[in-house]
Amino acid sequence: MSHIVVTLTQQDGTVVRIDDATADESLMEAARRAGVAGIVAECGGVCSCATCHVYVAEDWIGKVGEPDEVEDEMLDMVDHIRRPNSRLSCQIRLSEAVNGLQAEVAPDL
């Protein structure tokens, strides 16, 4: 099985490179396994909170796609820190198509 590489920048500026993410895993699952600060994921990845909010790097937005209606509603909960590139990391499925993905952890709620 090939590994997917993703890079997350924590709020303190620390860059965490995850070299062992796998296809079909969510970005949230990979981030939690790697101990990325700020990815709380209170709901466990079922898109019912916004505690895994990230800002996807501009170069990657087209590859990860836009939030669906449910995710968009959850992002409305964090409208004060929402950006056009906001996504919930639990809703980003990893694959070879996003190998090298970069994102920044959004501020705490």
ABEGO torsion letter per residue (X at the ends): XBBBBBBBBBAAGBBBBBAABBBGBBAAAAAAAAGBBGBAGAAGGAGABAAABBBBBAAAAAAAEBBBAAAAAAAAAAAAABBAABBBAAABBBBAAABGBBBBBBBBX
